[in-house]
Structures are given as C-alpha cells and as structure tokens.
Amino acid sequence: MADNLYRVGTIVNTHGIKGELRIIPITDFPEERFKKGAKLFLKKANNSKEFIVESSRKHKNFILIKFKGYDNINDVEQFVKSELFSNNDVKPKLNDGEFFYSQIIGLKVIDDKLGEIGKIKEIMELGPNDVWVVKSSKYDEVLIPYIDDVVKKVDLENGVIKVEIPDGLID
C-alpha cells in the first residue's frame, strides 16, 4: 500500500442486504472522495485492499457506499469497523474562509485572554458548521465551533488560529 494515503472515513455498519456500507466521513469534500469511480483503500489490522466505488449517497450524517463486485451483505460485513483511505488528493478550488482539513489539523489555537488552548486534532462535521476538536494539556479536549464569533483568524503561514472563546465554553 502506498505511503501517501489519507484517512477519509470509518465504516461503522452495513446498510440493507445489497452490499451497502455506512460510512462516517472524516474528510473535506466527501462528495468528491466517495463519488462513483473513486478508488479507496481499506485498512484493517495489517491488511489493505483496494476498492472502486460503484455508488454513494448521503443518508442522515452518514454516507452510504457500495463497492464494485460486492453485492451482498455477506460480502461486506467483514469490513465493518475498518478505516477507509484515499490516495486521490482532491483539490477543489476554495473560497475565502475555506480550508482543507489537512491545513487545519495540527495548528495551534490561541485565545487573547486564555493564552494557548492547544492543537487541533480532528474536525467534526455537525450540521450547519464544523467543530474543531482541540487537544489541550490545560483543558483536556475543547470543542470549538467554526463560526465567525469564535474563530477570528486562521494564519496558515504561522500555524496559528486566533479564537475568542465565549464564557462557558471552557470550564
């Protein structure tokens, strides 16, 4: 398996009896990453396997995906709890204020009043806005909504995100 793989989702369950899998996407641009014909890699324990997406669709907070050649629930049950990876570095054009997950994860988060909060370790897509999960030695884990009232400046060049944490967000 190639070294340049990006984790794009986790298979959490099967869906129906025709070989569909329920995926929690952990990637920017899931519509591109999981589109028909996309190449994905499954990693479970020390094994990896390549798949081609036959179909995908959004369902609640999940993506339902079907791989070519896997037409039955019995064929895909073994893949539940596996991580999905992509080697396709999808790079759509970004608008102002939009970033790739890979640009945000690992950045230092600083609040003018509270000082350094920690580093972003994960991004969750929750409804109308993303939530950035910050690993912090001082506060353990902090969830920061990606909204204008909280995230004041993303400085990719210096690896810093300036935030204004509202009262009550951190105990």
N, C-alpha and C positions, 0 to 999 in steps of 0.2 A: 504494500500500500504506500502511496506517495506521502511524503512528509508535509506537503503543503495543503493539508485538509483543514477545513473549518467546520466546527460543530454547528449544525443548523437546526437540530431538533431531537426530541426524545420520543420514541414510540411508547405510548402508555397503554394501548389496548388494541384489540381488534374491533371492527365495526361491521356488523352484519355477517353474512356467511359467504360472501363472494370475494374474499381476499383483501378487503379494505383495512387499512390500519389507521388508528387515531394518533395523530402527532401533536405534541406541544411544540410549536415553532419557537426557536430561540435565535432568530436571525432577522436582520433587516431585509426588507423586500421579499417576504415569504412567497408572494405570487410569482416572483421570478425563480426563486430557488427550487420550488416544488412544481413548476409548470410541466406540462406534458413534454416528454422527451429529455427532461433533465436527468443528469447522471448523479446518483447518490451512492454513498458508501455506508455500509452498516458495520458497526464495530461492536462485538460482544465478546468479552473475555479477551483471548488473544487472536480471535479470528476476524477477518474482514471480508466483505463480499460487496460486489458492485451490482447496482440495480438501475433500471431505466424506469422513469415514472410513466405509467400508462395514462393515469388520470389523477386529478386532485381537485378538491373543493373545500371551501371554508364551511365549518359546521360549529356554531357557537364559538368558543375560544380555541377550537382545535382546527387542524387541517386533516381532512380525510384523504388518504393517498392509496393508490393501487399501483403495484409494480407489474411490469410486463412479465407474463409467464406464471404469475401467482394468482390463481382464480378461485381459490377455496380457502376458507378459514383455517383448515388443517395445514395448509401450506405456509401460513404466515404466523400462526400462534407462537412459534419458536422465536420470533423477532421481538416480541413484547419485552419492554424494559431495555431495549437496545438504543444506543446513540446513533444518530444519522449525521453524516458528514458530507461536505461538498468540496470539490476541488475547483469548482467554477467560481471564480472571483467576480461575481456580478457587480458591475459598477455603473448603475444608472446615474443620470445627472441629478445633482442635489440642488434644492432651492436654499436660499438663505435660511439659516437656523436648522438645517437638516444635516445629520451626520451619519456616518457608518458606525455600527456598533463597535467595530474594531478600533475606531478612532477614540471612542469614549471610555471603553473599558480600560482600567489601569490609571486613569487620570486622577490627580489629587483634587480633593474637594475642600474649599476653604470658605469659611464664613467670617466676615469682618469682626463680629462680636465674639464668636466662639472659637476662632482660630481654625486650625486644621481639623477637619472632621474625619477624613480617611481617604481611601481609594475606591473607585467604582469597580465592583467585581462582577456585576451582572445587570442586565436590563430586562425588565418585565413589561410586556405589552398588556396594559389593563385598561380597557375601554377607551375613553377619549384621549388619554395621554399615556406616555411611557412612565415607568417608575424606575429610577436608578437605585440599585442596591449598593450601599457604601459599607465596606468593611472598615470598622473603626476600632482602634485599641481603647479609646476613651468611652465610646458608647456601644460597643459590640457591633450591631448592624443597624444602619439608618436607611430608611426608605425615603427617597427624595422624588417628589413628583416633578416631571419635566414640564413645568409651566413657567410663564414669564415672571410671575410673582415670586418664585423661589429661585430659579436658575437665572442669574443676572448676566453672566458672561462665560462663554466657553473659549478658552485660549489654548488652541491645539499646539501652537508653536512652543509655549512654555509648559504644556502638560498640566494646566490648572483650570479648574472650574470654580468660578466665584458664585456663591449662593447666599441667599438671605433666608435663614431658617426661621419660619414663623414660630411664635411661642406655642409650646405644647407638642411640637413635632419630635423633639428630643427630650427625654426625661433626665 
